């Protein structure tokens, strides 16, 4: 009878660390998904109030310097977002 009690106690002792490990892994996965989702929800291009893309799209500026300024203004937020 003692052998049965000893083996059941050993089995119960082995389950505890396994459950604790699973809980820790689940918490880490949930935290990673939360951080990933919050990073996706951030604005891709920050708005700085400039209207550089509107003039380029309408064709209002035709000289090279104005077009270069429009491109620089339109892509300025990409550097901040690591693109």
C-alpha positions in Angstrom: 0.0 0.0 0.0 2.9 2.3 0.8 4.2 2.0 -2.8 0.9 3.2 -4.2 0.9 6.2 -1.9 4.5 7.1 -2.7 4.0 6.9 -6.4 0.8 9.0 -6.3 2.7 11.6 -4.3 5.5 11.7 -6.8 3.0 12.1 -9.6 1.4 15.0 -7.8 4.8 16.7 -7.3 5.6 16.4 -11.0 2.4 18.1 -12.1 3.0 21.4 -10.1 6.1 22.5 -12.0 4.5 21.6 -15.4 1.4 23.7 -14.6 3.5 26.6 -13.4 5.6 26.5 -16.6 2.6 26.4 -18.8 1.1 29.4 -16.9 4.3 31.4 -17.3 4.5 30.6 -21.1 0.9 31.6 -21.6 1.5 34.9 -19.8 4.5 35.6 -22.0 2.6 34.8 -25.2 -0.3 37.1 -24.2 2.1 39.9 -23.3 3.9 39.5 -26.7 0.6 39.6 -28.6 -0.5 42.7 -26.7 2.7 44.5 -27.4 2.6 43.5 -31.1 -1.0 44.6 -31.5 -0.3 48.0 -29.8 2.6 48.5 -32.2 0.5 47.8 -35.2 -2.2 50.2 -34.0 0.2 53.1 -34.0 0.0 55.6 -36.8 2.2 54.5 -39.7 3.1 58.1 -40.7 2.9 60.8 -38.0 1.0 63.9 -39.1 3.1 67.1 -38.9 0.5 69.4 -40.3 2.2 69.9 -43.7 0.3 69.7 -46.9 3.2 68.6 -49.1 1.5 65.6 -50.6 -1.5 67.6 -51.8 0.6 69.9 -54.0 2.5 67.0 -55.5 -0.6 65.1 -56.2 -2.4 68.0 -57.9 0.6 68.9 -60.0 0.7 72.5 -58.7 4.5 72.6 -58.5 6.4 71.9 -61.7 10.0 72.9 -61.0 12.5 70.3 -59.7 13.2 72.0 -56.4 9.5 72.1 -55.5 9.0 68.5 -56.4 12.1 67.5 -54.3 10.7 69.4 -51.3 7.3 67.7 -51.8 9.0 64.3 -51.8 11.1 65.1 -48.8 8.0 66.3 -46.9 6.0 63.2 -47.8 8.7 60.8 -46.7 9.9 62.6 -43.6 7.8 60.4 -41.3 9.2 57.2 -42.8 12.6 57.7 -41.2 11.0 57.9 -37.8 9.2 54.7 -38.3 12.3 52.7 -39.4 11.3 52.2 -43.0 
